Amino acid sequence: MNERIRLLLVEDEAILAGVVKETLEMKGFDVTYAADGQDGWRLYSELKPDVCVIDIMMPKKDGLTLVQEIRAMDTRTPLIFLTAKSEIQDVLKGFHAGADDYIKKPFSMEELILRIHALLKRTREQPAATTQAPGHIRLGGFVFDYPRQELHYGGDIQRLSQREADILKMLADNLNNITSRKEMLLSLWGDDSFFNARNMDVYIARMRKYLRHDESIQIVNVRGRGYKLLA
């Protein structure tokens, strides 16, 4: 009755990949495996999976490059990257590339599965949630098309990732009022950890860059409380 989740795993450590693949398949996933980024791109293009789990450090094509290439043509498919590095700079590079979430090695399979289901739930519920609301939100000179994840300004279109669109929607729904930082973290990331807070700062900086064409639109920090979208 339940449709199997099609997952693309891109990981060059064969033993780890074998364990992850076998465990996920036992949990009902349909897993396709690639040993490098180049093969990962080929399989992604052929299969169009429901979710991708991608290692950062790989031969032929690294995970950051692969994520950027996927995001250039697909803003919706959830992308989780694996990293053996703990430095915040490496985590932020992954989010800059377009990943939705990350998990550090070594990790528990239970945690990985929970993160996969959380991302898929948000992605799959979005159409139902947006059909009852206006499809377009006007923000100064911008038109924000949430269902299509697009920000229009004049004749230009800025395509947004799922996470970017969700952040802007939360801010726009609370226009000219404070949106709680903790509420955003819990709603979009599932917890308000330091790493997730830094990740959200990256997305907020990116949204400010997108909105810079209209000086009447601002996202301001309200110290100790959250953000306010002014229009």
Salt bridges, closest charged atoms under 4 A:
GLU11 OE1 - LYS105 NZ 3.09
GLU13 OE2 - LYS105 NZ 3.13
GLU25 OE2 - LYS21 NZ 2.59
ASP36 OD2 - LYS60 NZ 3.87
ASP39 OD1 - ARG42 NH2 2.52
GLU46 OE2 - ARG42 NH1 3.21
ASP50 OD1 - ARG6 NH2 3.11
ASP50 OD2 - ARG124 NH2 3.87
ASP55 OD1 - LYS105 NZ 3.27
GLU69 OE1 - LYS61 NZ 2.84
ASP100 OD2 - ARG71 NH2 2.58
ASP101 OD1 - ARG115 NH1 2.90
GLU111 OE2 - ARG115 NH2 2.71
GLU125 OE2 - LYS121 NZ 3.14
ASP145 OD2 - HIS136 NE2 3.39
ASP145 OD2 - ARG148 NE 3.90
GLU150 OE1 - HIS152 NE2 2.98
GLU150 OE2 - ARG159 NE 3.95
GLU164 OE2 - ARG206 NH1 2.83
ASP173 OD2 - LYS169 NZ 2.80
ASP201 OD1 - ARG181 NH1 3.07
